[in-house]
Amino acid sequence: MTIRVLGIDPGLTRCGVGVVDVRPDRRATLVEVTVIRTPADMPLEKRLLAVGTGLDALLDEHRPEVVAIERVFAQHNLRTVMGVAQVSGVALHSAARRGLPVALHTPSEVKAAITGYGSADKRQVQAMVARILGLAEAPKPADAADALAIAICHAWRGSTETGAAATGEAQTPAQAAWRAAERSARASAAPRRLAR
């Protein structure tokens, strides 16, 4: 059965949103890709409202089965982290209001799922997104391609868990790398949970 996933690369200035349909054989089709933009001089509450309104419109138009969001991770720029976290909260709220399941994926999980390598650079991810979707070039800006990568990662995660791994078939290098990245993310999160 084909699954429709709406992927979100959260950001306050540019929030990438990508919608893909993915078949059980892992073939992915582009449905829509866009970037919701807000100007830096707009008051924060209005920026969040604009992002939320844009997400609501896309969720209502495309009716995905699941929403996949890039997990907030530590960066040196606290202001950037705060904006990403705030937009992630808006996205989580929009999905929850519609009763949609939400999945959070780390950047390394997404890179591993798309390229087979958890430390791939942005250009490698963008090139693979274009190849997977049969596009002449990757959508721009990078936030758009990242949102599609997040959506594809989530859809492939489901097929990995119910496909090769469940039947005992050999995993592809990308599937193996994705599983390793997921295990690493869980392991690094465990000590923080215990320390609380």
C-alpha positions as a printed Julia matrix, in Angstrom:
196×3 Matrix{Float64}:
  0.0     0.0     0.0
  1.32    3.45   -0.9
  1.99    5.73    2.05
  1.89    9.52    1.88
  4.36   11.27    4.16
  4.68   14.98    4.79
  8.25   15.83    5.78
  9.25   19.01    7.56
 12.68   20.6     7.84
 11.81   23.09   10.6
 13.16   26.6    10.48
 11.86   30.03   11.37
 13.14   31.9     8.31
 12.74   28.95    5.93
 10.63   25.9     6.81
 10.96   23.21    4.16
  7.94   21.01    3.5
  7.93   18.0     1.19
  5.16   15.52    0.43
  5.91   12.14   -1.13
  3.99    9.0    -1.97
  6.07    5.86   -1.38
  5.11    2.41   -2.62
  5.91   -0.84   -0.78
  8.79   -1.43   -3.24
 10.3     1.88   -1.96
  9.63    3.81   -5.16
  8.91    7.4    -4.24
  6.9    10.0    -6.13
  7.0    13.75   -5.53
  3.61   15.2    -4.59
  4.66   18.71   -3.54
  7.65   20.57   -2.21
  7.71   24.13   -0.91
  9.34   26.43    1.59
  7.32   28.52    4.04
  9.23   31.77    4.58
  8.94   34.44    7.26
 10.93   37.7     7.43
 13.36   38.17   10.32
 11.86   41.57   11.21
  8.36   40.13   11.76
  7.34   39.64   15.43
  7.99   36.08   16.6
  4.35   35.24   17.31
  3.36   36.34   13.78
  6.17   34.31   12.25
  5.0    31.2    14.1
  1.41   31.91   13.08
  2.48   32.21    9.42
  4.36   28.9     9.56
  1.43   27.22   11.29
 -1.06   28.57    8.75
  1.12   27.33    5.89
  1.5    23.88    7.45
 -2.25   23.67    8.11
 -3.01   24.43    4.46
 -0.58   21.76    3.22
 -1.84   19.14    5.7
 -5.44   19.81    4.69
 -4.67   19.77    0.97
 -2.5    16.64    0.86
 -3.88   14.58    3.79
 -0.75   12.59    4.64
 -0.88    9.4     6.7
  2.07   10.55    8.79
  4.19   13.62    9.46
  7.99   13.31    9.74
 10.03   16.12   11.31
 13.76   16.57   11.66
 14.64   16.22   15.32
 16.1    19.32   16.96
 19.77   18.82   17.7
 22.36   20.9    19.54
 24.05   23.63   17.57
 26.39   26.42   18.59
 23.82   29.07   17.65
 21.23   29.05   20.45
 18.99   31.46   18.54
 18.79   29.05   15.59
 18.04   26.11   17.9
 15.23   28.07   19.57
 13.63   28.92   16.23
 13.84   25.32   15.05
 12.36   24.08   18.33
  9.51   26.6    18.18
  8.62   25.68   14.6
  8.83   21.98   15.51
  6.29   22.64   18.27
  3.95   24.34   15.81
  4.3    21.37   13.42
  3.67   18.85   16.21
  0.55   20.78   17.24
 -0.78   20.91   13.66
 -0.31   17.16   13.22
 -1.77   16.27   16.62
 -4.85   18.39   15.98
 -5.56   16.17   12.96
 -4.83   12.94   14.81
 -1.78   12.25   12.62
  1.16   10.21   13.91
  4.46   12.08   14.03
  7.99   10.7    13.69
 11.16   12.56   14.58
 14.39   11.71   12.75
 17.92   12.94   13.43
 19.96   14.38   10.56
 22.3    11.36   10.65
 19.36    8.95   10.37
 18.07   10.85    7.34
 21.48   10.96    5.68
 22.01    7.25    6.27
 18.57    6.36    4.87
 19.02    8.45    1.74
 22.71    7.96    0.93
 23.79    4.93    2.98
 26.22    7.15    4.89
 25.29    8.94    8.13
 27.87   11.7     7.63
 26.98   12.56    4.03
 27.09   16.23    3.11
 24.12   18.27    1.93
 25.07   18.0    -1.75
 25.12   14.2    -1.56
 21.72   14.14    0.11
 20.26   16.56   -2.43
 21.65   14.57   -5.36
 20.15   11.34   -4.0
 16.77   12.98   -3.35
 16.69   14.09   -7.0
 17.68   10.61   -8.16
 15.16    8.81   -5.94
 12.33   11.07   -7.13
 13.44   11.07  -10.78
 14.02   14.83  -10.87
 16.46   16.57  -13.19
 17.87   18.46  -10.2
 17.28   18.76   -6.48
 14.66   21.25   -5.34
 16.07   24.53   -4.03
 16.73   25.9    -1.51
 18.33   23.09    0.5
 15.47   23.22    3.05
 13.1    21.9     0.36
 15.32   18.94   -0.54
 15.9    18.25    3.18
 12.15   18.07    3.81
 11.79   15.5     1.01
 14.72   13.51    2.44
 13.02   13.43    5.85
  9.76   12.19    4.29
 11.52    9.5     2.24
 13.56    8.43    5.28
 10.41    7.85    7.28
  8.62    5.94    4.53
 11.68    3.74    3.98
 11.98    3.13    7.7
  8.56    1.47    7.64
  9.46   -0.67    4.63
 12.77   -1.61    6.26
 11.06   -2.77    9.45
  8.36   -4.71    7.64
 10.39   -5.75    4.63
 13.9    -7.17    4.45
 14.51   -7.15    8.2
 11.28   -8.97    8.95
 11.71  -11.6     6.27
 15.38  -12.24    6.99
 16.51  -10.96    3.57
 19.81   -9.09    3.31
 19.59   -5.38    3.97
 20.78   -2.83    1.44
 23.79   -0.71    2.54
 21.44    2.25    3.04
 19.12    0.18    5.25
 22.04   -1.09    7.34
 23.46    2.42    7.71
 20.06    3.8     8.68
 19.67    1.15   11.39
 23.16    1.91   12.72
 22.39    5.65   12.83
 19.11    4.99   14.63
 20.84    2.76   17.23
 23.5     5.43   17.76
 20.87    8.15   18.26
 19.03    6.02   20.81
 22.23    5.15   22.65
 23.33    8.79   22.91
 19.88    9.82   24.18
 19.76    7.1    26.87
 22.35    8.63   29.29
 20.53   11.98   29.19
 17.27   10.3    30.17
 18.97    8.48   33.05
 20.64   11.64   34.3
 17.38   13.46   34.93
